[in-house]
């Protein structure tokens, strides 16, 4: 076991960390993001705030080694918080957006015209000089996107779809027929569970648009209220819980002249629209069956709306959705993924182009015949690669980390978590990160007051990847430390890696409070192959909990300073569910837990996400019973703190409130911390800072009392 002694070059001052963590929005402020590269590769657009505590996003351009501010919201609409349309607020919630101001933007094909929304108003700026200018719009603007030729800007307003020219001549191409209809917006499950945040796509000739029409009339209503303000009426949202009807999504081809063509496919068999696009070969869509075992990629005839199957993939569990697919190269070759055995391959034109054991993570873009993608050869790292016929695969990111990127015109922007923290840089030509011409974009993020000191471990017979954080002041062999498991442990997120992210700083802060903190990515987490991911099919609890227990015991065998008589666990969302399950089902191992926003009853979670893993609750109810906390409250025998935002529209507060009622009825003492006005990602800085203190104090007290009891 490597020593955990801190050197003089690694000072740790954790007293200010909770406030620093909160005011920096998990150290995300001041970091460059949302990159666009011009066709010639000379210019890079991005969004960044002015400091590590400034929440206002501004639009920047990088060219010839120089950064230039293109749009400053403080100069355009004034400083301070500004109201946004409700649809925009919901879109930001789905994207877990933590900033205000310019939070997103879109450009024309030449990256010369940039459009963005501020406080519901439409703004644009030209990247070749000049100041931002407002564009008259019919109402509050959502998701503005210029046409490829830069003559028009499409947007959504009051659920209607509009196109406006730069002089302000506005055309309403689709009008919402009722309060449950919208055009050009992604429905809830698309944005939350499929990573599709947009609802329309321009044709390359700028004369037509592929637009999604969403009808939520069949979807169950939920009401989110603020108990702290009883004068405020509840907000009704459409939330499709597992086993209930989804929104009806159709697609239409709209011309600027007002013509409308319906896209035709078997919507009864394939009700999910996973992805869509429009390239030089025409429009295309990807649709998925309700049970998620069949995915079809369809070519769309732009004149008639008829569709043709280009590709079909099936899987007995579920077909995984890979960001960026499908795509097509200049020659028309389909870019997709293929799962076989325990490898997720990248395929181009039906041919595998990545080797066995390399796990495709996402397709980042296609230019000509080149394909930019991310892949993992080691579960602890994710790198950016370029595939090109005749040259094979080249890895562009070199240093350890988890990277993503964007490429165009021979320029690649690499961004991600590195050993130094969040970083972004520009590569030219055939360079790789680390070559002298690699230009790092300026980050204005705060420097965390704690220095992560993870010891990476491979644990148990399943070779679980773990990271152990010990206090900087602790010397091995000088005494036992209480243990805190700090997992997420569920689909879609990895916490263990050779990189510094916000979660590594938080785990180290808990270590500085006197814990040995263990973080483990178990079965069901991504980038270890499809077989690893799908071991949780039908049971999201048992494998995840087994892996935490096995990893804990294996880590204790490696490090004698871990005190297995004092073990706590904490987590948020799936991690919160896992923490509560740990003290319910394995009280002989776990002695206290903090469960934040836990989905306690899996039937209350959304259709696409939950049915993917557990099936139809009417046909396979046993999967939901074994994977829920509800119904098992009588098992509680350890201290448990439940934390939940009362405005959470993802994991409803009802999950915690109903489970608390079950615990009370069973005579099981527990604690509940409600967060008025907080969503799934609490935004209040004071709340986020105090939450860390509150969790620490609860866990230390619980383990202290256990030690006193012998």
Secondary structure by P-SEA (a helix, b strand, c coil): cccccccccccccccaaaaaaaaaccccccccccccccccccbbbbcccccccccbbbbbcccccbbbbcccccccccccbbbbcaaaaaaaaaacccccccccccccccccccccccccbbbbbbcccccbbbbbcccccccccccccccccccccccccccccccccccccccccccccccccccccccccccccccccccccccccbbbbbbcccbbbbbbbccccccbbbbbbbbbcccccccbbbbbbbcccbbbbbbbccccccccccccccccccccbbbbcccccbbbbbbbcccccbbbbcbbbbbccbbbbbcccccccccbbbbbccccccccccccccccccccccccccccccccccccbbbbccccbbbbbbbbccccccccccccccccccccccbbbbbccccccccccccccccccccccccccccccccccccccccccccccccccbbbbcccccccccbbbbbbbbcccccccccccccccaaaaaaaaaaaaccbbbbbbccccccccccccccccccccaaaaaaaaaaaaaaaaacccccccbbbbbbccaaaaaaaaaaaccccccccbbbcccccccccccccccccccccccccaaaaaaacccccccccccbbbbbbccccccccaaaaaaaaaaaaaacccbbbbbbcccccccccaaaaaaaaaaaaaaaaaaaaaaaaac
